[in-house]
Amino acid sequence: EVKMKTIKILGTGCAKCKQTEAIVKETLEEIGVQANIEKVEDIEQIMAYDVMSTPAVVLDEQIMIRGKVPTKEEVKAMFA
């Protein structure tokens, strides 16, 4: 049984964070990957990941992208 991956989008609700969420969702649909997408907007939780600049994308508790909106290619690479 494949455990569903969890993607956390860290960001305090800024425009770039919303963009990041949209790109992640779109990309997952395109590559046919199902994942739980959680938004982490609490600044203390974000700091617990030692992320100073948002948005950041966390895949199964590993920080993959930080401080920028990812491209679809970068999101796809997380699952390659």
N, C-alpha and C positions, 0 to 999 in steps of 0.2 A: 504494500500500500504506500502510495506516494504521499508524504506529508506536505500539506500546502504551505508554500513559502509565505512569509510575512514581510511586507515592505512597510517601513515607517517613513513618512515624510515629515522631517523636522522643520518647523518654521512657524513663526508667530502670525500666520494668516496674511502674510504680505502677498503682493501681486505675483512675485516670482515663485512663492510657495504654491499658489494656486495654479500657476503655469506648470510647475513641476508635477503636481498631481495629475493635471490633464495629460501631460506627455507620457507619464508612467502608465496611466490607464489606457491611453490610445495604443501605446507600444505593446502592452500585454495582450490587448485584443488582436493586434496584427500578428503577433507570433504565437497566439493561442496558448498563452500561459495564464493559469489561474493563480491568484495570490490574494491574500488578505491585505488590503491597503488601509493603514491606519495613519491618521494625522496626529502628530504630536505638537501641540501648540503651547504647552506649558513650559515656560522659560527654564524652570528648574530641571524638568525632565530632559530638555534639550541640552542643558549644561552638563547633565550626568553623562552624556555621550561625548563630552569634551569637544563639542562643536562650537566654535566661536562665530562662524558666519553661516547663515542659512541662505537658501534652503540646503538641506542635506537629505540624502536618500540612504536608508539603512535596510540592508537585506539580511534577514535572519540574524539580527543584532550585529552585523558587520557594516561599518560605514563604507559605502561604495563611492559616494559623490558628496562633495561638500562645497558650500560657498558659491554655487552657481546652478542655473537651470540646466539640466542635462539635455543632450540631444537624444533623439530616438536611438541613434547608433550606440550611445553610451549606455542607455537602458538595456538595449538588446545584448550588449557585451556582458552585462551582469548575469545573463542566463546562458551564455555560450559555453 
